[in-house]
Amino acid sequence: MRSFIGVCLFILFILPFSTKAQDTTYVHRSDTLRQATDPEYYNWRESSNDTIIPSIQKQNYLKRPVFRLAISGGTGYRLGRTPEGSEELTDFINNMRLGGQFGIDLHFFLKRKIALGIEYDYYNAKHSGTIENHYLKDNTKIQFIGPSFAGRIPISYRRDAFVYTLAIGYGHFKEITKEADEEESFTGGCLAGKGSIGYDFALSDKVALGIKLSLLFGNIKNFTYKNSAGETTKFTLNPQDGENISMANISVGIRFVR
């Protein structure tokens, strides 16, 4: 978690200011006939590639967005180590690593490239199999919610952009195991951190198709166990024996930028 916080600080204070080399410069075309007939005879270029762009698109490029709403779905892969046990147990746990993932985040822009908001992620994996002659069904859910910082780096006048986010919040874990008519569950929570980087392919000035890679970090030590009779027990594990909810996610989705 300390290394994650260090990376967060670096990105927060260095990366947003490292993109100033792409600031735009304005070009006046000495065309008196066009000046008289076309009010948009002032053009502009991006200093990075000298692309000449009409000034009306310049206004869209330089305008500070109000908010960005991202809705994504994809696949998550859990990164925690597999505990020691029988081959059947190891295979069962490894089959629970891959699951479906859904996420939504909303950010409001303070500047053209900097925004604050909130993120929510949901992960779910299901598997059934036999362990020591017991047929089990397992359903694991991991959720994350927390405040988030976002950086948006415009790539071109078409509003394509690199987007990265950093968040620290609450990670929640719930595992439900069923055997025949009996059901038991383990629930717990912890402080968690999340970082992501992605790219938005603009479909219009307000809508984009995005792809994102994200990492979630967290380790849960405090749990509540509930048996089939509804009785609950709370217990605490050593940090090295806790439930590691760290995972890598890749997702695609729709983005709304206004």
Secondary structure in CASP SS format (residue, H / E / C, confidence):
PFRMAT SS
TARGET T0000
AUTHOR 0000-0000-0000
METHOD secondary structure of the structure
MODEL  1
M C 1.00
R H 1.00
S H 1.00
F H 1.00
I H 1.00
G H 1.00
V H 1.00
C H 1.00
L H 1.00
F H 1.00
I H 1.00
L H 1.00
F H 1.00
I C 1.00
L H 1.00
P H 1.00
F H 1.00
S C 1.00
T C 1.00
K H 1.00
A H 1.00
Q H 1.00
D C 1.00
T E 1.00
T E 1.00
Y E 1.00
V E 1.00
H E 1.00
R C 1.00
S C 1.00
D C 1.00
T H 1.00
L H 1.00
R H 1.00
Q H 1.00
A H 1.00
T H 1.00
D C 1.00
P C 1.00
E C 1.00
Y C 1.00
Y E 1.00
N E 1.00
W E 1.00
R E 1.00
E E 1.00
S C 1.00
S C 1.00
N C 1.00
D C 1.00
T C 1.00
I E 1.00
I E 1.00
P E 1.00
S H 1.00
I H 1.00
Q H 1.00
K H 1.00
Q H 1.00
N H 1.00
Y H 1.00
L H 1.00
K C 1.00
R C 1.00
P C 1.00
V C 1.00
F E 1.00
R E 1.00
L E 1.00
A E 1.00
I E 1.00
S E 1.00
G E 1.00
G E 1.00
T E 1.00
G E 1.00
Y E 1.00
R E 1.00
L C 1.00
G C 1.00
R C 1.00
T C 1.00
P C 1.00
E C 1.00
G C 1.00
S C 1.00
E H 1.00
E H 1.00
L H 1.00
T H 1.00
D H 1.00
F H 1.00
I H 1.00
N H 1.00
N C 1.00
M C 1.00
R C 1.00
L E 1.00
G E 1.00
G E 1.00
Q E 1.00
F E 1.00
G E 1.00
I E 1.00
D E 1.00
L E 1.00
H E 1.00
F E 1.00
F E 1.00
L C 1.00
K C 1.00
R C 1.00
K C 1.00
I E 1.00
A E 1.00
L E 1.00
G E 1.00
I E 1.00
E E 1.00
Y E 1.00
D E 1.00
Y E 1.00
Y E 1.00
N E 1.00
A E 1.00
K E 1.00
H E 1.00
S E 1.00
G E 1.00
T E 1.00
I E 1.00
E C 1.00
N C 1.00
H E 1.00
Y E 1.00
L E 1.00
K E 1.00
D E 1.00
N E 1.00
T E 1.00
K E 1.00
I E 1.00
Q E 1.00
F E 1.00
I E 1.00
G E 1.00
P E 1.00
S E 1.00
F E 1.00
A E 1.00
G E 1.00
R E 1.00
I E 1.00
P E 1.00
I C 1.00
S C 1.00
Y C 1.00
R C 1.00
R C 1.00
D C 1.00
A E 1.00
F E 1.00
V E 1.00
Y E 1.00
T E 1.00
L E 1.00
A E 1.00
I E 1.00
G E 1.00
Y E 1.00
G E 1.00
H E 1.00
F E 1.00
K E 1.00
E E 1.00
I E 1.00
T E 1.00
K E 1.00
E E 1.00
A C 1.00
D C 1.00
E E 1.00
E E 1.00
E E 1.00
S E 1.00
F E 1.00
T E 1.00
G E 1.00
G E 1.00
C E 1.00
L E 1.00
A E 1.00
G E 1.00
K E 1.00
G E 1.00
S E 1.00
I E 1.00
G E 1.00
Y E 1.00
D E 1.00
F E 1.00
A E 1.00
L C 1.00
S C 1.00
D C 1.00
K C 1.00
V E 1.00
A E 1.00
L E 1.00
G E 1.00
I E 1.00
K E 1.00
L E 1.00
S E 1.00
L E 1.00
L E 1.00
F E 1.00
G C 1.00
N E 1.00
I E 1.00
K C 1.00
N E 1.00
F E 1.00
T E 1.00
Y E 1.00
K E 1.00
N C 1.00
S C 1.00
A C 1.00
G C 1.00
E C 1.00
T E 1.00
T E 1.00
K E 1.00
F E 1.00
T E 1.00
L C 1.00
N C 1.00
P H 1.00
Q H 1.00
D H 1.00
G C 1.00
E E 1.00
N E 1.00
I C 1.00
S C 1.00
M E 1.00
A E 1.00
N E 1.00
I E 1.00
S E 1.00
V E 1.00
G E 1.00
I E 1.00
R E 1.00
F E 1.00
V E 1.00
R C 1.00
END
